[in-house]
Amino acid sequence: MLPLTKIWLCYGIFSVFLMIFMIILLSVSKHFTYSFYRVITMDIILNLLCWINTWPNRMVFREDGLEFALAIYETYDKIIDICYLLQNVFLHIQSLSSICICFHRLSTALFENSNKFWNRYYLLIYAFLVIYSFLAVQLLNRAPIKFNYEQKMFYSEILTKDQYIAIGIYLRYFIGGYLLAIIIIASSTLYQVRKRFVTHDNLHKDLLRKMSLIAFSHTSIYGMLLVWQTASMYIHYGDVLNLMMTLSDMVSFSMAYILLIFDGNVRSVIKSKLPISKMVRGRVSDIQSSQNNISRVIVE
């Protein structure tokens, strides 16, 4: 196994466990009932599925992934093509989810009943995003992936010049549109949140600031990926595959780490649920009880 694959697996497995933990924590803990956490949970779930889907794609053209990809290919030869289709679907899903997170912050800054609306309709909103993403990829020309048993390598069927031009236009149109939407919504959100700071108490200000930091951090990271994807259109795919997969991982895992960094409630709940924290608190309580008993004996 090549070093880069080991690196992908090391930070990937740790991050996946962290994401699963975050999904469970945000879903069951009574501390996270605000609609913002419902949207964040959906984003983490979709990004987890995106990361899982990348593995057949990243192994196809790697020396250490040939046997893994070939085993999948020989089980069902269309599965590699399906994974490539889903990779393009997740491009739209991740973009729209990032926009959705930012739009949530904008709507909660503008409307008092926004939280109730998002709690009621967030599943419907994300269902619409997924359906739209599947429809959007129908406009994209896809080259089937085949395996050459004589040369023992995967290859993609050659597209015509017009098809390559159409793919370039497709990517520029959608990526440019998503990037523009992110910039506009993020700028509007920043303006509205600053206005709301003036009219709220310190506790509400902390909540607004925390949610804004989370939303803007995630949006900024995804915005950088969109910029890179735009630049990579002019570079040979094989030359940027490893970097593209690494950047994709950075986006897929980012939300779990952003929550740990910026959300004090998440850190507090995690600390309270760690066995070592309970042991320490228990020992402190025992020590305090012993001291109290000693004090009573002395007094008596």
HUPE-V933959 format. One record per run of one state. SS is the DSSP state (helix for helix, strand for strand, loop for the rest). FROM is the first residue (numbers start at 1). TO is the last residue. If there is no record, write none. Layout:
<<SS,FROM,TO> <SS,FROM,TO>>
//
This chain:
<<loop,1,2> <helix,3,28> <loop,29,34> <helix,35,60> <loop,61,62> <helix,63,75> <loop,76,78> <helix,79,110> <loop,111,113> <helix,114,139> <loop,140,144> <strand,145,148> <loop,149,152> <strand,153,156> <loop,157,160> <helix,161,198> <loop,199,201> <helix,202,232> <loop,233,236> <helix,237,262> <loop,263,263> <helix,264,273> <loop,274,274> <helix,275,299> <loop,300,300>>
//
